[in-house]
Amino acid sequence: MIAFVIAMDNEAGAVISHMTEVSERLLWGRRVVNGKFNGNDVVVVVSGVGKSNAAASAQLALGIDGVTALVNVGVAGGLDGSMSVGDVYEVNSAVQYDFDLAEINSVEVGTLNEYKSRYLPVCEAGLFAKKTLGTGDRFNDSKADFAFLTGDVKASLRDMEGAAIVHVALRASIPVYVFKSVSDVAGSGSTIEQYLSNLKTALHSLSAAMPDIVDAVGKKI
């Protein structure tokens, strides 16, 4: 069974709106929705925003009977000026760019203590162009963050949950897939204002992509 771990209710709606035989419950303070999606058994766990919420919800999802893969979908900031609002990408590597043990371990910023590389590998579904995702617990227009993410990390997308979900899945040796719809593009004005203006468009694109995403992941697992 596919378990979606999704930050916000409006993002989760891009999946739940396609589901049938829907049932809902509250589990350890998280909204959990079970149902069918194109014949596939799926469960959606709504995590809340940020890495700690995402990691806790990913671990919760892994404890649900029958779960064999984790999928994170949602909106993300585009860091490449060639991107457009509503473009959907799949992530093939993810970095927690605000995790820093560099001065202790002499490793690159973003390298978790149990890994030698900052880049966490993500399963590929072969549906969309593949990008590196930078995940951190902040949403801002910081020029320093942008320079670090695009220059040092070489990330093309930015969010607040994806890499934390990938981390949990890797530790559990469970397949994990991540798909993001662009809600704002760096260099095109305030990303915060763009996000508020373009969220509906990005969510519509994400919802439209969901049947292909579920079919592709279902075949992989």
C-alpha positions, -999 to 999 in steps of 0.1 A, spaced: 0 0 0 12 35 -8 13 59 21 13 96 12 29 119 37 18 155 29 23 187 48 -10 206 44 -46 198 40 -49 217 7 -20 197 -7 -35 165 6 -67 174 -13 -49 169 -45 -48 132 -36 -80 127 -16 -102 143 -43 -94 113 -65 -100 87 -38 -130 64 -33 -142 43 -4 -127 71 18 -125 68 56 -109 92 80 -95 91 115 -72 109 139 -41 89 148 -16 103 173 -29 138 165 -25 134 127 -53 133 101 -52 99 84 -73 92 53 -77 57 38 -92 48 5 -88 36 -31 -71 54 -59 -74 38 -94 -77 4 -77 -47 10 -55 -50 9 -17 -36 42 -4 -34 61 29 -28 98 33 -11 112 65 -13 150 68 18 159 87 18 197 92 46 220 80 83 215 88 108 187 91 99 174 126 62 171 116 72 154 84 96 129 100 71 121 128 43 115 103 66 94 80 74 71 109 37 70 118 29 60 82 54 32 83 35 17 113 3 14 94 -4 -22 83 3 -29 46 24 2 38 52 -7 14 62 27 1 62 64 11 53 92 -13 56 129 -6 38 153 -29 32 190 -25 42 225 -37 77 238 -37 97 268 -46 115 268 -79 151 279 -78 157 278 -115 145 308 -135 135 286 -164 108 270 -143 72 280 -145 44 280 -119 26 247 -121 55 227 -135 56 193 -119 90 176 -112 101 144 -95 129 145 -70 159 121 -74 180 135 -45 172 156 -14 193 176 10 185 190 44 204 222 37 200 236 72 216 206 89 252 215 98 278 193 115 306 208 93 327 221 121 326 189 141 328 163 113 345 182 85 317 173 61 297 194 37 267 213 52 236 191 48 254 158 55 235 139 82 256 122 108 250 87 96 258 95 59 289 104 39 271 125 13 247 154 18 225 140 -10 198 115 0 188 92 -29 151 92 -39 134 65 -60 126 74 -96 92 69 -112 103 81 -147 74 105 -151 88 140 -150 122 158 -152 143 150 -122 156 176 -98 175 180 -65 154 192 -36 167 213 -7 146 210 25 149 234 55 128 248 83 124 282 68 104 300 41 120 333 31 135 354 4 170 352 18 197 359 -8 221 339 13 199 308 13 193 312 -25 231 315 -32 238 284 -10 211 263 -25 218 270 -61 256 274 -59 268 249 -33 240 224 -31 229 228 -67 193 223 -58 165 233 -82 136 230 -58 130 241 -22 105 229 5 102 223 42 94 185 44 107 163 16 142 154 27 130 146 62 105 121 48 132 106 26 155 103 56 130 82 75 123 60 46 160 53 39 166 44 75 136 19 73 148 6 38 114 15 24 110 29 -12 103 67 -12 91 89 -40 88 127 -41 69 149 -66 66 187 -64 46 213 -82 62 248 -85 43 275 -66 69 303 -69 101 310 -88 131 327 -73 141 358 -92 105 366 -102 97 389 -73 88 380 -37 85 342 -34 61 348 -5 38 369 -26 41 345 -55 32 315 -33 1 332 -20 -10 342 -55 -1 309 -73 -9 283 -48 -43 274 -65 -26 269 -98 2 248 -84 -23 226 -66 -44 222 -97 -13 209 -116 -4 186 -88 -40 171 -88 -39 166 -125 -6 147 -122 -18 124 -94 -34 96 -115 -1 91 -134 19 93 -101 -2 66 -84 -1 43 -114 36 46 -118 44 41 -81 19 13 -79 37 -6 -107 71 0 -90 61 -15 -57 
